[in-house]
Structure formats: structure tokens, C-alpha cells
Amino acid sequence: AAEAVVRHDDAAVQDSVAGWEEELRPSKYSEALVQLQGPPVSSRPEDWRCGKCGSGENLWLNLSDAYIGCGRRHFDGTGGCGAALEHFEASGRAYPLAVKLGTITPKGADVFSYAPDENDMVLDPQLGGHLAHWGINMLRMEKTEKTMTELQIDLNLKHEFDAVTEAGAA
């Protein structure tokens, strides 16, 4: 319970995120998404690991085959090893939708479409059902990582702070 309090976003963070959120479009792949058969995915964040490097952060679950892989490496060296994208490419680009595991809440989650004609954050109107297929009840999930919008805000604020400090030092 204490961890939930620590992770809880205060009103200022929620307002900041609301001001930055982009209008996402529903993925055209959502409704007819192929979902293979396989064992359930744990809903416990401590059990999630990248299938390539073993990291437990910035993990994306492929909604078609349940592969868990890291997100892309950022220019500053943070992020992940890029295993989620590599898996999409290695699977013949057949399974485009992935959800960022640490962002799943009853209200939704970050979903990315690797399909070349979308290649962006998207909405998955069928997300609850897609997650349930893998044994994850999104109504019982709590956010454990920053959303992509929150990460973008952090990056922008750091850039603004760096610009102010550089200007002040000049």
C-alpha cells in the first residue's frame, strides 16, 4: 500500500500530463488482432523480464504472441535494448501491437503499433480483451512506470532546465 502512495501522481503531475497528451487514433489492427495460444503472462511486475537482456524496466508485451522485450534505446543511453522492435521484425512484421507493461491501469495503457503504416502510439479499443487473453486483468493493474507522455514531459523539462542553466552561465 505504501508503494501505491509513492507511485501516486499528484495533481500537478496529472495536470501536466493532461496538457501534453496527444490525440491518439485507434489502431486499425486492434479489432482483428491475431492472438496465438500460449501460457499466461504474470500480472506481477517483479516477474516481467526482457526476453533478450533480462531487464525489468521499459518492457513491452507483444499482444499477439506475448513476447516481452525492452523498448528502444534513447539517444542518452537510457531506455532499453530494443528487443520489442527486433522481435516484431524477426516475426515477419506479423504482430504489430505492443503494450508497455508498467503503464497498464483500469483506464488503459500505452500501446505502440510497429506496423509501418502506423509506427506510433495508438489506442487499442480491445485492450482489455487482448490482455485477458494472456491472463492479465487490467482492472486489477496498477501503474509501475512512467507513461510515454510522462517521459516526454521529463525530457522537455530537462531540456528547458539545461537551456536556462546554459543561458545563465554564459
C-alpha positions as CSV (number, residue, x, y, z in Angstrom):
1,A,0.0,0.0,0.0
2,A,2.9,2.4,0.7
3,E,4.3,1.8,-2.7
4,A,1.0,2.8,-4.3
5,V,1.1,6.1,-2.3
6,V,4.7,6.7,-3.5
7,R,3.7,6.0,-7.1
8,H,0.5,8.0,-7.0
9,D,0.7,11.1,-9.2
10,D,-0.1,14.3,-7.5
11,A,-2.5,16.9,-9.1
12,A,0.4,18.9,-10.6
13,V,1.7,15.9,-12.5
14,Q,-1.8,14.9,-13.7
15,D,-2.4,18.5,-14.9
16,S,1.0,18.5,-16.7
17,V,0.2,15.2,-18.4
18,A,-3.3,16.3,-19.4
19,G,-1.8,19.3,-21.1
20,W,0.7,17.3,-23.1
21,E,-1.3,14.3,-24.2
22,E,-1.6,13.8,-27.9
23,E,-4.8,12.7,-29.6
24,L,-4.2,9.1,-30.3
25,R,-6.0,7.2,-33.1
26,P,-7.3,3.7,-32.7
27,S,-5.1,1.1,-34.4
28,K,-6.6,-0.4,-37.4
29,Y,-5.0,-3.7,-36.3
30,S,-6.8,-3.9,-33.0
31,E,-10.2,-5.4,-34.0
32,A,-8.8,-8.3,-36.0
33,L,-5.6,-8.8,-34.0
34,V,-4.2,-12.3,-34.2
35,Q,-3.5,-13.8,-30.7
36,L,-1.6,-17.0,-30.6
37,Q,-2.0,-19.6,-27.9
38,G,0.5,-19.7,-25.1
39,P,0.9,-19.7,-21.3
40,P,-0.5,-16.8,-19.3
41,V,1.7,-13.8,-18.6
42,S,2.2,-12.9,-14.9
43,S,0.4,-9.8,-13.8
44,R,3.2,-9.2,-11.2
45,P,5.8,-6.6,-12.4
46,E,8.6,-8.3,-10.5
47,D,8.1,-11.3,-12.8
48,W,8.5,-9.4,-16.1
49,R,11.9,-9.6,-17.8
50,C,13.1,-8.8,-21.3
51,G,13.4,-11.9,-23.4
52,K,16.8,-10.7,-24.8
53,C,18.7,-8.9,-22.0
54,G,16.8,-9.8,-18.8
55,S,16.0,-6.1,-17.9
56,G,12.9,-5.5,-15.7
57,E,12.2,-1.9,-17.0
58,N,10.7,-0.3,-20.0
59,L,9.1,-3.6,-21.1
60,W,6.6,-4.0,-23.9
61,L,4.3,-7.1,-24.2
62,N,3.5,-8.1,-27.8
63,L,-0.2,-8.6,-27.7
64,S,-0.2,-11.3,-30.4
65,D,2.4,-13.7,-29.1
66,A,3.2,-12.5,-25.5
67,Y,6.9,-11.8,-26.2
68,I,8.2,-9.4,-23.6
69,G,11.0,-7.1,-24.8
70,C,12.7,-3.8,-23.9
71,G,11.7,-0.6,-25.7
72,R,14.1,1.3,-27.8
73,R,17.4,2.8,-26.6
74,H,17.2,6.6,-26.3
75,F,19.9,9.0,-27.6
76,D,21.1,9.5,-24.0
77,G,21.7,5.7,-23.4
78,T,18.6,5.1,-21.4
79,G,15.6,3.1,-22.5
80,G,16.2,-0.5,-23.4
81,C,17.9,-2.9,-25.7
82,G,15.3,-2.6,-28.4
83,A,14.2,-6.2,-28.2
84,A,10.5,-5.5,-28.7
85,L,11.1,-3.9,-32.1
86,E,13.7,-6.6,-33.1
87,H,11.0,-9.2,-32.2
88,F,8.5,-7.5,-34.5
89,E,11.0,-7.5,-37.3
90,A,12.1,-11.1,-36.7
91,S,8.4,-12.3,-36.7
92,G,8.0,-11.1,-40.2
93,R,6.2,-7.9,-39.1
94,A,3.1,-10.0,-38.4
95,Y,2.3,-8.9,-34.9
96,P,2.3,-5.1,-34.7
97,L,0.7,-4.1,-31.3
98,A,2.7,-4.0,-28.0
99,V,1.6,-2.6,-24.7
100,K,4.0,-1.0,-22.2
101,L,3.6,-3.3,-19.2
102,G,4.2,-0.8,-16.4
103,T,1.5,1.5,-17.7
104,I,-1.5,-0.8,-17.5
105,T,-4.3,0.6,-15.4
106,P,-8.1,0.2,-15.4
107,K,-8.1,3.3,-17.6
108,G,-5.9,2.0,-20.3
109,A,-2.2,1.8,-21.1
110,D,0.5,2.9,-23.6
111,V,0.1,0.9,-26.8
112,F,2.5,1.1,-29.7
113,S,1.9,-0.1,-33.3
114,Y,5.1,-1.2,-35.0
115,A,3.2,-1.6,-38.3
116,P,5.0,0.6,-40.9
117,D,1.7,2.4,-41.8
118,E,1.1,3.4,-38.1
119,N,4.5,3.3,-36.4
120,D,3.3,5.4,-33.5
121,M,1.4,5.3,-30.2
122,V,-2.1,4.2,-30.8
123,L,-5.3,3.4,-28.9
124,D,-6.4,-0.3,-28.7
125,P,-10.1,-0.3,-28.1
126,Q,-9.9,-4.0,-27.5
127,L,-7.1,-3.8,-24.9
128,G,-9.0,-5.3,-22.0
129,G,-9.7,-8.4,-24.1
130,H,-6.3,-8.6,-25.6
131,L,-4.7,-8.5,-22.1
132,A,-7.3,-11.0,-20.7
133,H,-6.2,-13.5,-23.5
134,W,-2.8,-13.5,-21.8
135,G,-4.3,-13.7,-18.2
136,I,-3.9,-10.0,-17.3
137,N,-6.9,-8.4,-15.8
138,M,-6.3,-4.7,-16.5
139,L,-8.9,-3.7,-13.9
140,R,-6.6,-5.0,-11.2
141,M,-3.4,-3.5,-12.6
142,E,-1.5,-0.5,-11.1
143,K,0.9,1.8,-12.9
144,T,4.5,1.0,-12.0
145,E,6.4,3.0,-14.7
146,K,6.1,6.4,-16.3
147,T,3.9,6.6,-19.4
148,M,5.5,7.7,-22.7
149,T,3.8,11.1,-22.2
150,E,5.3,11.5,-18.8
151,L,8.8,10.6,-20.1
152,Q,8.4,13.2,-22.9
153,I,7.4,15.8,-20.3
154,D,10.5,14.9,-18.2
155,L,12.7,15.2,-21.3
156,N,11.2,18.6,-22.3
157,L,11.6,19.9,-18.7
158,K,15.2,18.7,-18.6
159,H,15.9,20.4,-21.9
160,E,14.3,23.6,-20.7
161,F,16.3,23.5,-17.4
162,D,19.5,22.8,-19.3
163,A,18.8,25.8,-21.6
164,V,18.1,28.0,-18.7
165,T,21.3,27.0,-16.8
166,E,23.4,27.3,-20.0
167,A,22.0,30.7,-20.7
168,G,22.6,31.7,-17.1
169,A,26.2,30.6,-17.2
170,A,27.0,32.4,-20.4
